[in-house]
Amino acid sequence: MFLRTVLVLMGCFLYTGGLLLEAQSLQYFDTVEVTTTQIPLRVSETGRDITVIRSEALEALPASSLDEVLQTIPGIEVQSRNGFGAQGDILMRGSTYTQVLVLIDGMKMNDPLTAHFNSNIPVTNGEIERIEILKGASAATLFGTEASNGVIQIFTKKGQTGKPRFNVKMAQGFMNYPEGKVPDNVGFARSAAQASTLSTLYGRTIKPYELIYTNALEALYETGTTTQLSADVSGGTSAFNYFVSARFADTDGPFGGQENRGYLPGQATLATDTDKMSQLNVNLNIFPTEKFSIRITSGFTDRASTTLQNNNNIYATGSLAQFSKPERRTANNLTGTAAFMTVNESMQITVGQQTKNYNGSVGMNYYPVKWLKLDATFGVNYSNANDAELWPFRYNIDNFSGANPLGFAAYSNRNFLATSTEVKASISN
């Protein structure tokens, strides 16, 4: 589904009909040392296909999430199961999601059981110092088979020496689906009697065999809104520094279906497309000596999203709308669906997910001598996801559908805990 977004930020108006930037503008050759090798090297010295995105480039992009940033990189695809990226998989160069590894400050973010939902990244764009993307099978030699087709490394910001520095941002955005992308529903009356009935239902004169044009899907569109508030503070001394950030985002997407539905008193559209997210991240760097440093990171995300029935099945709202026949319209079948259930009945079904994620890591660097560097990283990643699909009692308000007329509910709970430990030594000339 195409999505058109208008973002209003600090009095500026930005329009994007899909983000597209050349990879060259996001790469910093010969000026950036990367860690996609065992020892830090300049990009041009690695001999690998590496893209580096710095915080300056992230701030310049009209993107509100990391999912949108990654979609601007050639060769990367983000497959989302709703309109907000809450359930998304990251693919690289036509691979599957199981072949792309995602790391935050050295901590693996992939689900250890399925590798699904590896775009549930608990950091915001404003908290990222840089992103290193290594494409191709060479990533497996460094990170194992989980990165057999590439790795995405995310490094969060560190604090700065000096007095506390505060940064607050607010943004209000509007979004809508562009019209004209979905073909119209077309039909015609096959008799004078049918034409007379349809004339009454459509409120205009319809003649036999005259083409009737409607668009049942676009009739469900509305203007969506998004509100974002973020704040961070950083500071420190020569012995330690800190970076603390918090973010709240509230989105009501461009699916509506609330008006002109012909509902009886007491009836309404129950399905929504919303996304609410709260995040808190804390980074602390400690420097006991010139040769020894400790880095502690911690992040928490609470995200709740809802969507209409959108699975690839016969009860999906979009499918029912697109396959509706205008000539089949009746008093209790507004769009003229041919079978299974009406669009209004489908919009009584609610689907939601709530995900809570905590990740933390402790990293240590030690230089016993100039040419030897010892690194150790210990991390933990815990996630809890609750999914719910509810067909309310007597959801079939048009008396059309015969599937589960007494209602139906499906709930699932998924927990996973991943820990990682990495110890390495680097020798340089």
Sequence and secondary structure as in RCSB ss.txt:
>XXXX:A:sequence
MFLRTVLVLMGCFLYTGGLLLEAQSLQYFDTVEVTTTQIPLRVSETGRDITVIRSEALEALPASSLDEVLQTIPG
IEVQSRNGFGAQGDILMRGSTYTQVLVLIDGMKMNDPLTAHFNSNIPVTNGEIERIEILKGASAATLFGTEASNG
VIQIFTKKGQTGKPRFNVKMAQGFMNYPEGKVPDNVGFARSAAQASTLSTLYGRTIKPYELIYTNALEALYETGT
TTQLSADVSGGTSAFNYFVSARFADTDGPFGGQENRGYLPGQATLATDTDKMSQLNVNLNIFPTEKFSIRITSGF
TDRASTTLQNNNNIYATGSLAQFSKPERRTANNLTGTAAFMTVNESMQITVGQQTKNYNGSVGMNYYPVKWLKLD
ATFGVNYSNANDAELWPFRYNIDNFSGANPLGFAAYSNRNFLATSTEVKASISN
>XXXX:A:secstr
   EEEEEETTEEEEESS    GGGG  TTT EESSSSS EEHHHH S EEEEEHHHHHHS  SSHHHHHTTSTT
EEEEESSTTSTTEEEEETT  GGG EEEETTEE S TTT   TT     GGGEEEEEEEESGGGHHHH GGGTTE
EEEEEE    SEEEEEEEEEEEEEEE  TTSS  EEE  SSHHHHHHHHHHHTS   TT  EEE TTGGGB  EE
EEEEEEEEEEE SSEEEEEEEEEEEEE SB   SS    TT       EEEEEEEEEEEEE SSSSEEEEEEEEE
EEEEEEE S SSSTT HHHHHHT  GGG BTTBSS   SS  HHHHTT EEEEEEEEEEEEEEEEEEEETTEEEE
EEEEEEEEEEEEEEEE TT  TTS   SSTT EEEEEEEEEEEEEEEEEEEE  
